[in-house]
């Protein structure tokens, strides 16, 4: 090779994007897995257009052995590459030819072999049990950039093509599935080959193959689409709910998008080894079993709702993502933000009594929380390296993305928004789109400059806090970026402001386009005082001073801080029950965030929480409980409270709700009450309410002795497992052993997940270490470790950190770079709350961090520093807090005293 050629070859090194001088149109892909040896062989024939004369064909490939390759041009001339270069750093395969390939169409043929890996990506190995015997299966997961681990391809979302897939070497007793229906089945002894119909044009990350042992049930939609739910053998009935929901979702989306589903079938398959919740492969959605199977005995109401949200999310992707695909991973939010938003739209249509749009506020809260970090990122984030894409499958792309869509829809109106989305679907069907393309269509339909309005929300990091103060009859607004570290952030937004004064009948909306703004609200004051007609002087005073609430329904992606006068009126209005659940949620969520950032005192937060104690609305009470958990943790680290006055205060806030709900399910209980009961008793157990713990431990023991007992309904099991582990220790480990036995014997995936979720929640460090060690065995499936790490006890933090450091090499090798690996970092690092620990974490990772988890590590360290700073502020009020909470506690109750280790 001459020097000039070497130079050109070097041009591809270090570049993570493919050159554009050749593009694929059609793949004919054959895969032959060997489940015994955990290997596969394959061949791919790609119809390619050469757009510029070139001696190089560059495509993606990693972990594959290339056995043979050649190119056949339009004149049927066969050209064999003179050299095959694999660049593992950028995951590319370069085929070097002796003579330039001419412009025109041709066919590229590559034969290859690979290993069915154990890392849950590409073409990987899973296991299932058949008659108690563990056997191998094979499945794919290609998002974001792992099709290249299965076959050489142009593995970028914009390089769409059609796919004709054949799967051979399939044992007769197993099922093989792909994106399209089977067109031909060929039997050869104990094996079969399945040929699938050719797909419509689609991106490589949506290609899918599953080979395993399944039963299925099916339905056909009114439009003739065959829908199937594939479940483990003997469990097909558990797929009925998901099947029903997917059929109804297909109908709903067909109407909403004014666009039919484009494939002849839709399969859903629950696979035992799967890292994410589900994956929207075109025509073949793969699920973690907990997200697809519904069990009448073991699925709590929260499981049922989660199943609906996940199924509607993935079916929504068949349009938003699969039919119209983001142009590059920078626009991931177009996929995930929209799928999250439409999942609530569809679920609300199917079950309006669940009031899921009020629960959507939890999504908004998650987005606001992550986006208040200095280490956040824009919704449209520059992605240079496909291996770092996984880090942006986070609350910014999903929760912030979907919240921005909701905010925009509220501003433009339902009809215009739906019409615009339909136009967008028609315009970009089978193509790729960027964020600007969506804004352009919305602008055309609405007459609003949507790109100008929304670019500031998607292209810059963070969101605004709006300071509101009242002078005479004028409201004054000032915006700045909100940051949990209390820093003064850069940024300015165009903010759709909504507000009411004194009554929801008095409302205004306008755009705040500048750093500061003013609004005359004198009309509200006159209408308010004239309609109030007070009877005495005191009421006259109140009547002349109506409350002001900004961000009605909490649909805007911003926070609000009021001056002292408006805050006092707001608190009075909460006492007088003037606000909707959504607004009560928003006020509490904003106040907690402001307190964490050092802009409100801890006493003002506790005072506000005290006003919520009688509220039985699901969204309000769960937000209160969440605030109790987080406030209790920070106060435990900040101040010495030997008499558990703080725990008594938090118990007192929620115990009356527990008494109203009762432990037993009530006939006719609504979905929300059932979910609320679970949350309330979990909280009482967490805070050590002795009566609850004793009762639930007794019921747990009855269940251990008799699995058919009726006194241990599924809705109280989490609270019972917390109660059991609260008192488990190395000295008395009966509770731990019983819970572990329950996990080992459970057949229902929901029960396995539930028991694992609390196995590391004991205050005893020895039991925490034992639970963590279980993750290094084969007893817990690798994807299920997320349940264990999510609820490590506060007392077990140090143990978990030592365990992580001691086992780092094993953890990194086994879990690699995926989402589970990110959870190890976040769940074990983020719970600390001192500057010293932040430094220790930084020092440990200084020589170990890689680009694949650098963002999640920095975010976790920032969480530590936020809490450390908050503790410093709380300690300025330390002497006041116990007395203050005692004063608010109405009926002190007995809490469980645990011996400190």
C-alpha positions in Angstrom: 0.0 0.0 0.0 1.5 3.4 -0.9 1.8 6.3 1.5 -1.2 8.1 0.0 -3.5 5.1 0.7 -2.2 4.9 4.3 -3.1 8.5 4.8 -6.6 7.9 3.5 -7.0 4.9 5.7 -5.8 6.9 8.7 -8.6 9.4 7.9 -11.1 7.0 9.3 -9.3 6.4 12.6 -10.6 8.2 15.6 -13.8 9.2 13.8 -17.0 7.8 15.4 -19.3 8.7 12.5 -19.3 6.8 9.2 -18.3 8.5 6.0 -21.1 9.1 3.5 -19.6 7.9 0.2 -21.6 4.6 0.4 -25.1 3.9 1.8 -27.1 0.7 2.3 -30.6 0.1 0.9 -31.3 -3.6 1.8 -29.9 -6.2 4.0 -30.3 -10.0 3.4 -29.2 -11.3 6.8 -28.8 -14.9 7.9 -28.0 -15.8 11.5 -27.3 -19.4 12.8 -27.0 -19.5 16.6 -25.4 -22.5 18.3 -27.1 -22.5 21.7 -24.9 -25.2 23.1 -21.6 -23.6 22.2 -23.0 -20.0 22.7 -21.7 -19.0 19.2 -23.2 -17.9 16.0 -22.3 -17.7 12.4 -23.8 -15.3 9.9 -23.9 -13.9 6.4 -25.0 -10.5 5.2 -25.7 -9.4 1.7 -26.1 -5.7 1.4 -27.4 -3.7 -1.5 -25.2 -0.6 -1.5 -25.0 2.6 -3.5 -21.5 4.0 -4.1 -22.0 7.8 -4.1 -18.3 8.7 -4.6 -15.6 6.6 -6.2 -13.6 5.1 -3.4 -11.2 2.3 -2.5 -12.7 2.0 1.0 -16.0 0.7 2.3 -16.4 1.7 5.9 -19.1 0.2 8.2 -19.6 -0.7 11.8 -18.4 -4.0 13.4 -17.2 -5.0 16.8 -16.5 -8.5 18.4 -17.1 -10.2 15.0 -14.6 -12.4 13.1 -14.8 -11.6 9.4 -14.2 -14.8 7.4 -14.9 -13.7 3.8 -15.9 -10.5 2.1 -16.3 -9.3 -1.5 -18.1 -6.6 -3.5 -20.0 -7.3 -6.7 -20.6 -4.2 -8.8 -23.5 -3.4 -11.2 -21.6 -5.2 -14.0 -21.4 -8.4 -11.9 -17.7 -8.0 -11.4 -16.6 -9.6 -8.1 -13.9 -7.6 -6.2 -12.2 -9.0 -3.1 -10.7 -6.5 -0.7 -7.0 -6.4 -0.5 -7.1 -5.8 3.2 -9.6 -6.0 6.0 -9.0 -3.5 8.8 -10.9 -3.7 12.1 -10.6 -0.6 14.3 -12.0 -1.7 17.7 -11.6 1.8 19.2 -14.2 3.3 16.9 -16.0 0.0 16.2 -15.5 0.2 12.5 -14.6 -2.3 9.7 -12.7 -0.9 6.8 -12.6 -2.9 3.6 -9.6 -1.8 1.4 -9.8 -2.4 -2.3 -6.9 -2.4 -4.8 -8.8 -0.3 -7.3 -11.5 2.3 -6.7 -15.1 1.1 -6.7 -17.1 3.0 -9.3 -20.1 5.2 -8.5 -23.3 3.1 -8.8 -25.1 0.2 -7.2 -23.5 -3.0 -6.0 -23.8 -5.8 -3.5 -21.5 -6.3 -0.5 -21.2 -9.8 0.9 -19.7 -10.6 4.3 -19.5 -13.9 6.1 -18.7 -13.7 9.8 -18.8 -15.5 13.2 -19.4 -14.2 16.7 -20.0 -15.2 20.3 -23.4 -15.1 22.1 -22.1 -12.7 24.7 -23.3 -12.3 28.3 -23.4 -8.5 28.3 -27.1 -8.1 27.3 -26.2 -6.3 24.0 -25.8 -7.3 20.4 -26.7 -10.9 19.9 -26.5 -12.3 23.4 -27.1 -15.4 25.5 -30.0 -15.7 28.0 -31.2 -18.6 30.1 -34.5 -20.1 31.0 -35.7 -23.1 33.0 -37.3 -26.0 31.4 -38.5 -28.7 33.8 -36.0 -27.3 36.4 -33.1 -27.5 34.0 -31.4 -24.2 33.0 -31.1 -23.9 29.2 -29.7 -21.3 26.8 -31.6 -19.0 24.6 -30.6 -16.2 22.3 -31.9 -12.7 21.7 -30.8 -9.3 20.4 -30.8 -5.8 21.9 -29.3 -3.3 19.5 -30.2 0.2 20.9 -28.3 2.4 20.8 -25.4 1.1 18.7 -25.1 -2.7 19.1 -26.4 -4.1 15.8 -22.7 -4.0 14.9 -22.1 -6.7 17.5 -24.4 -9.1 15.6 -23.6 -8.3 11.9 -21.5 -5.8 10.0 -23.7 -2.8 9.1 -24.1 0.9 8.7 -25.2 1.2 12.3 -26.5 4.8 12.5 -30.2 5.7 12.8 -30.3 7.8 9.6 -29.0 5.0 7.4 -32.3 3.2 7.1 -32.7 0.1 4.9 -35.1 -2.9 4.5 -34.2 -6.2 6.1 -34.8 -9.8 4.9 -33.9 -12.0 7.9 -33.4 -15.7 8.1 -32.7 -17.6 11.3 -31.2 -21.1 11.0 -30.1 -23.9 13.3 -33.2 -23.4 15.6 -34.0 -26.5 17.7 -37.5 -27.8 16.7 -39.0 -27.2 20.1 -38.0 -23.5 20.2 -39.6 -20.4 18.8 -37.7 -18.0 16.6 -39.1 -14.4 16.2 -38.1 -11.4 14.2 -39.6 -8.1 13.2 -41.8 -9.6 10.4 -44.0 -12.7 10.1 -42.5 -16.0 9.0 -42.7 -16.5 5.2 -41.2 -20.0 5.2 -40.2 -22.7 7.6 -37.7 -25.4 6.6 -37.2 -28.5 8.8 -33.8 -30.3 8.8 -33.7 -33.1 11.3 -33.8 -31.8 14.8 -33.5 -28.2 13.6 -35.4 -25.7 11.5 -34.7 -22.6 9.5 -37.2 -19.7 9.6 -37.3 -17.2 6.8 -39.1 -13.9 7.6 -40.8 -11.5 5.3 -38.9 -8.4 4.2 -39.4 -5.4 6.5 -40.2 -1.8 5.6 -37.4 0.6 5.7 -36.0 1.0 9.2 -32.9 1.7 11.3 -30.5 -1.0 12.4 -31.1 -0.5 16.1 -34.7 -1.7 15.6 -33.8 -5.0 14.1 -34.6 -7.9 16.4 -34.3 -11.7 16.7 -35.4 -13.9 19.7 -34.9 -17.7 19.9 -36.4 -19.4 23.0 -39.1 -21.5 24.5 -42.5 -19.7 24.7 -46.2 -20.0 24.8 -48.3 -17.3 23.3 -51.8 -15.9 23.1 -53.1 -13.6 20.3 -55.7 -11.2 19.2 -56.4 -9.4 15.9 -57.1 -5.7 15.8 -60.1 -4.3 13.9 -57.6 -3.3 11.2 -56.4 -6.8 10.8 -53.1 -6.5 12.7 -52.1 -9.8 14.4 -50.9 -9.1 18.0 -49.3 -11.8 20.2 -48.0 -11.9 23.7 -45.1 -14.5 24.1 -44.6 -15.7 27.7 -42.7 -18.4 29.5 -44.2 -21.9 28.9 -47.3 -22.4 31.1 -47.7 -18.6 31.8 -49.4 -17.4 28.6 -52.5 -16.3 30.6 -50.2 -13.8 32.4 -49.8 -12.0 29.1 -53.5 -11.3 28.7 -53.5 -7.8 30.2 -50.5 -6.6 28.1 -52.1 -8.1 25.0 -55.4 -6.3 25.6 -53.6 -3.0 26.2 -51.4 -3.3 23.1 -54.5 -3.9 20.9 -56.3 -0.9 22.4 -53.1 1.2 22.1 -52.7 0.4 18.4 -56.3 1.6 17.8 -55.8 4.7 19.9 -52.5 5.7 18.2 -53.9 5.0 14.7 -56.6 7.6 15.4 -54.4 10.1 17.3 -51.6 10.1 14.7 -54.1 9.7 11.7 -51.6 7.1 10.5 -52.1 3.3 10.6 -49.6 0.9 12.2 -47.4 -0.1 9.3 -46.5 -3.8 9.9 -48.8 -6.8 9.5 -48.1 -8.0 13.1 -46.9 -6.9 16.5 -45.3 -9.4 18.8 -44.4 -8.7 22.5 -42.1 -11.2 24.2 -41.0 -11.4 27.8 -37.4 -12.4 28.1 -35.7 -13.5 31.3 -32.5 -11.6 30.8 -33.0 -8.0 29.8 -31.4 -4.9 31.2 -34.0 -2.2 30.4 -37.7 -2.3 31.0 -38.5 -2.9 27.4 -37.3 -2.2 23.8 -39.4 -1.0 21.0 -38.0 -3.1 18.1 -40.2 -2.7 15.1 -42.9 -5.3 15.2 -41.1 -7.3 18.0 -41.1 -5.5 21.4 -38.9 -7.2 23.9 -39.8 -6.8 27.7 -38.3 -7.6 31.0 -40.7 -10.3 32.3 -41.9 -8.1 35.2 -43.1 -5.5 32.7 -45.1 -7.9 30.5 -46.6 -10.5 32.8 -49.5 -9.7 35.0 -50.3 -12.0 38.0 -53.6 -11.6 39.8 -52.1 -12.9 43.0 -48.7 -11.2 42.9 -49.2 -8.0 40.9 -49.9 -5.0 43.1 -51.8 -2.0 41.6 -48.5 -0.2 41.1 -47.3 -3.2 39.0 -50.5 -3.0 36.9 -50.0 0.7 36.3 -46.4 0.3 35.5 -47.3 -2.4 32.9 -49.7 -0.1 31.2 -47.3 2.8 31.0 -44.5 0.5 29.6 -46.7 -1.2 27.0 -48.3 2.0 25.8 -44.8 3.6 25.7 -43.4 0.9 23.5 -46.4 0.7 21.2 -46.2 4.5 20.9 -42.6 4.1 19.7 -43.9 2.2 16.7 -44.8 5.6 15.4 -42.5 8.0 17.3 -39.1 6.4 16.8 -39.7 3.5 14.4 -41.8 5.1 11.6 -40.3 8.5 12.1 -36.8 8.1 13.6 -34.4 10.7 15.1 -31.7 11.7 12.7 -28.9 11.1 15.2 -28.7 10.4 19.0 -28.5 14.1 19.7 -32.3 14.0 19.1 -32.9 10.9 21.3 -35.5 12.9 23.2 -37.7 13.0 20.1 -38.0 9.2 20.6 -38.1 8.9 24.4 -39.8 12.2 25.4 -42.6 11.7 23.0 -43.1 8.0 23.8 -43.2 8.9 27.5 -45.8 11.6 26.9 -48.0 9.5 24.6 -47.9 6.6 27.1 -49.8 8.9 29.6 -52.1 10.1 26.8 -53.1 6.5 25.9 -53.3 5.3 29.5 -55.5 8.2 30.4 -57.7 7.4 27.5 -58.0 3.7 28.6 -58.3 4.4 32.4 -59.5 8.0 33.0 -60.4 7.1 36.6 -56.6 6.6 37.3 -56.0 10.3 36.7 -52.6 9.5 35.4 -52.0 13.1 34.3 -51.8 14.1 37.9 -49.3 11.3 38.4 -47.3 12.6 35.4 -46.1 15.3 37.8 -43.8 12.7 39.2 -42.1 12.5 35.8 -41.8 16.3 35.8 -40.3 16.2 39.3 -37.7 13.7 38.3 -36.7 15.8 35.3 -36.5 19.0 37.4 -34.4 17.2 40.0 -31.7 15.9 37.5 -31.8 19.1 35.5 -31.0 21.2 38.6 -27.5 19.7 38.6 -24.4 21.6 37.3 -23.6 18.2 35.6 -26.9 18.0 33.8 -27.0 18.3 30.0 -29.2 19.8 27.3 -32.2 17.9 26.0 -30.4 18.0 22.6 -27.0 16.8 23.7 -24.0 16.6 21.4 -23.2 12.9 21.0 -19.9 12.2 19.3 -19.3 8.7 20.4 -22.1 6.0 20.2 -20.7 4.2 23.3 -21.6 7.2 25.4 -25.2 7.4 24.3 -26.4 5.2 27.1 -25.7 8.0 29.6 -28.4 10.1 28.1 -31.1 7.5 28.4 -32.0 9.5 31.6 -34.5 11.8 33.1 -33.5 14.6 30.8 -34.4 12.7 27.6 -37.4 11.0 29.1 -38.9 13.1 31.9 -37.8 16.6 30.9 -38.4 15.8 27.2 -42.0 14.7 27.9 -42.6 17.6 30.3 -41.5 20.1 27.6 -43.9 18.4 25.2 -46.7 18.7 27.7 -45.9 22.4 28.4 -45.9 23.2 24.7 -49.2 21.3 24.1 -50.8 23.3 27.0 -49.6 26.5 25.4 -50.7 25.7 21.8 -53.9 23.9 22.7 -54.9 20.2 22.2 -56.4 20.5 18.7 -53.5 22.4 17.1 -51.0 20.1 18.7 -52.7 16.9 17.6 -53.1 18.2 14.1 -49.5 19.2 14.0 -48.3 15.8 15.2 -50.4 14.1 12.5 -48.8 16.3 9.8 -45.4 15.6 11.2 -46.0 11.8 11.0 -47.2 12.0 7.4 -44.4 14.3 6.3 -41.5 12.2 7.8 -42.9 8.6 7.7 -40.2 6.1 6.9 -37.6 9.0 7.2 -35.5 10.6 9.9 -36.2 13.9 11.5 -34.4 16.5 13.7 -35.9 18.6 16.5 -36.1 21.5 14.1 -38.3 19.5 11.7 -40.9 19.0 14.4 -40.8 22.7 15.5 -41.2 23.7 11.8 -44.4 21.6 11.4 -45.8 22.9 14.7 -45.0 26.5 13.6 -46.8 26.0 10.3 -50.0 24.6 11.9 -50.1 27.0 14.9 -48.8 30.3 13.5 -46.5 30.5 16.6 -42.7 30.7 16.2 -42.3 27.4 18.0 -38.6 27.1 17.2 -37.9 30.4 18.9 -40.0 29.4 21.9 -38.5 25.9 22.3 -34.9 26.2 21.2 -34.0 27.8 24.6 -35.5 24.8 26.3 -33.9 22.0 24.3 -30.5 23.5 23.5 -29.4 24.9 26.8 -28.9 23.0 30.1 -31.2 23.6 33.0 -34.4 25.5 33.6 -35.5 28.7 35.3 -36.7 29.6 38.7 -39.1 32.6 38.7 -39.0 35.0 41.7 -42.4 36.6 42.1 -43.1 39.6 44.3 -46.1 41.9 44.6 -45.9 45.7 44.7 -49.3 47.4 45.0 -51.3 45.8 42.2 -48.4 44.7 40.1 -46.7 41.3 40.0 -43.0 41.5 39.3 -41.2 38.5 37.8 -37.5 37.7 37.6 -36.0 34.6 36.1 -32.6 32.9 36.5 -31.3 29.3 36.2 -32.2 27.1 39.2 -29.3 25.0 40.6 -29.5 22.7 43.6 -25.9 23.6 44.5 -27.2 27.2 45.1 -25.0 28.6 42.3 -26.0 31.5 40.1 -26.6 29.8 36.8 -26.5 31.3 33.3 -29.4 31.2 31.0 -32.6 32.8 29.9 -35.8 31.2 28.7 -39.1 32.1 27.0 -41.5 31.0 29.7 -45.2 30.2 29.2 -46.5 31.7 32.5 -49.9 30.7 33.8 -51.3 32.1 37.0 -54.5 32.5 39.1 -55.3 35.0 41.8 -57.8 34.3 44.6 -59.7 31.8 42.4 -59.1 29.5 39.5 -61.7 31.6 37.6 -59.2 34.5 37.7 -56.5 33.4 35.4 -53.9 34.8 33.0 -51.3 33.4 30.7 -48.4 35.2 28.9 -44.9 34.7 27.7 -42.1 35.9 29.9 -39.4 36.6 27.3 -37.1 38.8 29.3 -35.0 38.5 32.4 -37.6 40.6 34.3 -41.3 41.3 33.7 -44.4 42.9 35.2 -48.1 42.1 35.2 -50.9 44.3 36.3 -53.3 42.2 38.4 -55.6 45.0 39.7 -58.6 43.5 37.9 -58.2 40.3 40.0 -58.2 42.3 43.2 -61.4 44.2 42.4 -63.3 41.1 41.2 -62.0 39.2 44.3 -63.0 41.7 46.9 -66.4 42.5 45.4 -67.3 38.8 45.1 -66.1 37.9 48.6 -68.6 40.1 50.6 -66.9 39.5 54.0 -68.8 39.7 57.3 -66.2 41.1 59.6 -63.1 43.2 59.6 -60.7 40.2 59.7 -62.3 38.6 56.7 -62.3 42.0 55.0 -58.5 42.0 55.4 -58.1 38.5 53.9 -60.6 39.3 51.1 -58.6 42.2 49.9 -55.4 40.1 49.7 -56.0 37.2 47.4 -53.5 34.4 47.0 -51.4 34.3 43.8 -50.4 30.9 42.3 -48.0 30.8 39.3 -47.6 27.7 37.1 -51.2 26.4 37.3 -51.4 22.7 37.3 -47.6 22.5 37.5 -47.5 22.0 33.8 -44.6 24.4 33.2 -41.0 23.1 33.5 -39.8 25.7 36.0 -39.9 26.5 39.7 -41.4 29.5 41.5 -40.3 31.3 44.6 -42.7 33.9 46.1 -41.9 36.9 48.3 -42.8 36.6 52.0 -46.2 38.3 51.5 -47.4 36.0 48.7 -45.9 33.0 50.6 -48.0 33.8 53.6 -51.2 34.0 51.5 -50.3 30.8 49.7 -50.0 28.9 53.0 -53.3 30.3 54.2 -54.9 29.2 50.9 -53.5 25.6 51.4 -55.1 25.6 54.9 -58.4 26.7 53.4 -58.2 23.9 50.8 -58.2 26.3 47.8 -55.8 24.4 45.6 -56.0 21.4 43.2 -53.9 18.4 44.0 -51.5 19.3 41.1 -50.9 22.8 42.6 -50.4 21.4 46.1 -47.9 18.9 44.6 -46.1 21.7 42.8 -45.9 24.0 45.9 -44.4 21.2 48.0 -42.0 20.1 45.3 -40.7 23.6 44.7 -40.3 24.3 48.4 -38.4 21.1 49.0 -36.0 22.0 46.1 -35.6 25.5 47.3 -34.8 24.3 50.8 -32.2 21.8 49.4 -30.6 24.6 47.4 -30.4 26.8 50.6 -33.1 29.3 49.5 -35.6 28.3 52.1 -35.1 27.2 55.7 -35.7 23.7 56.9 -38.3 25.0 59.4 -40.3 26.6 56.5 -40.3 23.2 54.7 -41.4 21.3 57.8 -44.2 23.9 58.4 -45.5 23.4 54.9 -45.4 19.6 55.2 -47.4 20.0 58.3 -50.3 21.6 56.3 -50.5 18.4 54.1 -51.2 15.9 56.9 -55.0 15.5 56.2 -54.7 15.2 52.5 -55.7 11.8 51.0 -55.1 12.6 47.4 -52.7 10.1 45.9 -50.4 12.5 44.2 -50.3 14.9 47.2 -49.7 12.3 49.9 -47.1 10.4 47.9 -45.1 13.7 47.3 -45.4 14.4 51.1 -44.1 10.9 51.9 -41.2 11.4 49.4 -40.4 14.7 51.1 -40.5 12.9 54.5 -38.0 10.2 53.3 -35.5 12.7 51.9 -35.9 15.2 54.8 -35.5 12.5 57.4 -32.3 11.2 55.8 -30.7 14.7 55.6 -31.7 15.5 59.2 -30.4 12.2 60.5 -27.0 13.1 59.0 -27.2 16.7 60.2 -28.4 16.6 63.8 -28.3 14.4 66.8 -31.8 13.2 67.8 -31.5 10.5 70.4 -35.3 10.4 71.2 -36.5 10.0 67.6 -38.5 13.2 67.8 -38.1 13.6 64.0 -39.3 10.0 63.2 -42.3 10.7 65.4 -43.1 13.9 63.5 -42.9 12.1 60.1 -45.1 9.3 61.5 -47.6 11.8 62.9 -47.9 13.4 59.4 -49.1 10.2 57.8 -50.6 8.0 60.5 -54.1 9.5 60.3 -54.1 8.7 56.5 -53.1 5.1 57.4 -56.0 4.9 59.9 -58.5 6.1 57.3 -57.2 3.7 54.6 -56.7 0.7 56.9 -54.4 -2.3 56.3 -57.1 -4.4 54.6 -58.3 -3.8 51.1 -61.8 -2.5 51.1 -64.4 -3.8 48.6 -64.8 -1.2 45.8 -61.4 0.4 46.6 -60.3 2.4 43.7 -57.0 1.9 42.0 -55.5 5.1 43.5 -56.5 4.2 47.1 -55.0 0.7 46.6 -51.7 2.3 45.5 -51.9 4.8 48.3 -52.3 2.2 51.0 -49.1 0.5 49.8 -47.1 3.8 50.0 -48.5 4.9 53.4 -47.7 1.7 55.2 -44.3 1.5 53.6 -43.6 4.9 55.0 -44.8 4.0 58.5 -42.6 0.9 58.5 -39.7 2.9 57.2 -40.0 5.5 60.0 -40.2 2.7 62.7 -43.9 2.9 63.6 -44.0 0.1 66.2 -47.7 -0.8 65.9 -47.3 -1.2 62.1 -44.1 -3.2 62.3 -45.4 -5.6 64.9 -48.6 -6.2 63.0 -46.9 -6.7 59.6 -44.2 -9.0 61.0 -46.9 -11.2 62.5 -48.7 -11.3 59.1 -45.4 -12.1 57.4 -44.8 -15.0 59.7 -48.3 -16.3 59.1 -47.6 -16.1 55.3 -44.3 -17.9 55.7 -46.1 -20.8 57.4 -49.1 -20.7 55.0 -48.8 -19.3 51.5 -52.6 -19.5 51.1 -53.4 -17.1 54.0 -55.7 -14.2 53.1 -54.2 -11.8 55.7 -51.1 -11.0 53.5 -52.5 -9.2 50.4 -50.0 -8.1 47.8 -50.6 -4.4 48.6 -49.0 -4.6 52.0 -46.1 -6.9 51.3 -43.5 -4.2 50.6 -44.3 -2.6 54.0 -44.0 -6.1 55.6 -40.6 -6.7 54.1 -39.4 -3.3 55.3 -40.7 -4.2 58.8 -39.0 -7.6 58.8 -35.7 -6.2 57.6 -35.9 -3.3 60.1 -35.3 -5.6 62.9 -33.1 -8.2 61.2 -29.5 -8.4 62.4 -26.5 -10.8 62.4 -27.6 -11.9 65.9 -31.3 -12.5 64.9 -31.2 -13.2 61.2 -34.5 -15.0 60.9 -36.2 -12.2 59.0 -33.4 -12.0 56.5 -33.3 -15.7 56.0 -37.1 -15.9 55.6 -37.1 -13.1 53.0 -34.2 -14.8 51.1 -36.1 -18.1 51.2 -39.2 -16.4 49.8 -37.1 -15.0 46.9 -35.7 -18.4 46.1 -39.0 -20.1 46.2 -41.1 -17.4 44.4 -42.3 -18.3 40.9 -43.9 -14.9 40.1 -41.4 -12.4 38.8 -43.2 -9.6 40.6 -42.6 -11.3 44.0 -39.0 -12.0 43.2 -38.4 -8.3 42.4 -40.3 -7.3 45.6 -38.3 -9.5 47.9 -35.0 -8.5 46.3 -35.9 -4.8 46.7 -35.5 -5.0 50.5 -32.9 -7.7 51.0 -30.2 -5.0 51.6 -32.3 -2.7 53.7 -31.3 -4.0 57.1 -29.5 -1.6 59.4 -27.0 -4.3 60.2 -23.9 -3.9 58.0 -23.1 -7.6 58.0 -26.5 -8.4 56.5 -26.0 -5.6 53.9 -22.7 -7.1 52.9 -24.3 -10.6 52.6 -27.0 -9.2 50.4 -24.5 -7.4 48.2 -22.4 -10.6 47.9 -25.4 -12.4 46.5 -25.2 -10.2 43.4 -21.8 -11.7 42.6 -23.2 -15.3 42.5 -25.5 -16.8 39.8 -28.4 -16.7 42.2 -29.6 -13.2 41.2 -30.0 -12.5 37.5 -27.6 -9.7 36.5 -30.4 -7.3 35.5 -32.1 -7.8 38.9 -29.2 -6.4 40.8 -30.9 -2.9 40.3 -33.5 -4.0 42.9 -30.9 -4.8 45.5 -28.8 -1.6 45.1 -31.8 0.7 45.0 -32.7 0.3 48.7 -29.4 -0.2 50.6 -30.1 1.0 54.2 -28.6 4.4 55.3 -26.7 2.4 57.9 -25.2 0.2 55.2 -23.8 3.0 53.0 -20.2 2.6 54.2 -20.4 -1.1 53.9 -21.7 -0.8 50.3 -18.9 1.6 49.4 -16.2 -0.6 50.8 -17.8 -3.6 48.9 -17.8 -1.6 45.7 -14.2 -0.7 46.0 -13.1 -4.3 46.9 -15.1 -5.8 44.0 -14.6 -3.1 41.5 -12.7 -5.2 38.9 -15.3 -8.0 39.1 -18.2 -5.5 38.8 -16.7 -3.7 35.9 -15.8 -6.9 34.0 -19.3 -8.5 34.7 -21.6 -5.5 34.2 -19.5 -3.5 31.8 -20.8 -0.3 30.5 -24.6 -0.7 30.6 -27.5 0.8 32.5 -27.0 -1.6 35.5 -23.4 -0.5 35.8 -24.6 3.1 36.0 -27.0 2.1 38.8 -24.1 0.6 40.8 -22.4 4.0 40.7 -25.4 6.1 41.4 -27.0 3.9 44.1 -23.8 3.3 46.1 -22.1 6.7 45.7 -24.9 9.2 45.8 -26.4 8.5 49.3 -23.4 10.0 51.0 -23.5 13.6 52.3 -20.1 14.9 53.3 -17.5 16.8 51.4 -14.9 14.3 52.7 -16.8 11.5 51.0 -17.0 13.4 47.7 -13.2 13.8 47.8 -12.8 10.1 48.6 -15.0 9.0 45.7 -13.2 11.4 43.3 -9.8 9.9 44.4 -10.9 6.3 44.0 -12.3 6.9 40.5 -9.6 9.2 39.3 -7.7 6.3 37.6 -10.7 4.2 36.9 -13.3 6.4 35.2 -14.1 5.8 31.5 -16.1 7.9 29.0 -19.0 5.4 29.4 -19.8 6.4 33.0 -18.1 9.8 33.5 -21.4 11.7 33.5 -23.2 9.5 36.0 -20.2 9.6 38.3 -20.0 13.4 38.2 -23.7 13.7 38.9 -23.5 11.3 41.8 -20.6 13.3 43.4 -22.6 16.5 42.9 -25.5 14.9 44.8 -23.1 14.3 47.7 -21.9 17.9 47.6 -25.5 19.3 47.5 -26.4 17.4 50.6 -23.1 18.3 52.4 -23.9 22.0 51.7 -27.5 21.6 52.9 -26.3 20.0 56.1 -24.1 23.0 56.8 -27.2 25.2 56.5 -29.4 23.0 58.6 -26.9 23.0 61.4 -27.4 26.8 61.7 -30.9 25.9 62.9 -30.0 22.7 64.7 -31.1 23.7 68.2 -34.5 24.7 67.0 -35.5 21.7 64.9 -36.4 19.0 67.5 -38.4 21.4 69.6 -40.1 22.7 66.4 -41.1 19.2 65.3 -42.3 18.3 68.8 -44.6 21.3 68.7 -46.1 20.2 65.4 -46.5 16.5 66.5 -50.1 16.0 67.6 -50.1 12.5 68.9 -46.6 11.2 69.7 -46.5 7.5 68.9 -44.1 4.7 69.9 -41.2 4.2 67.5 -39.1 1.1 67.3 -35.8 1.7 69.0 -32.9 0.0 67.2 -29.6 -0.6 68.9 -27.0 1.5 67.1 -24.1 -0.6 65.7 
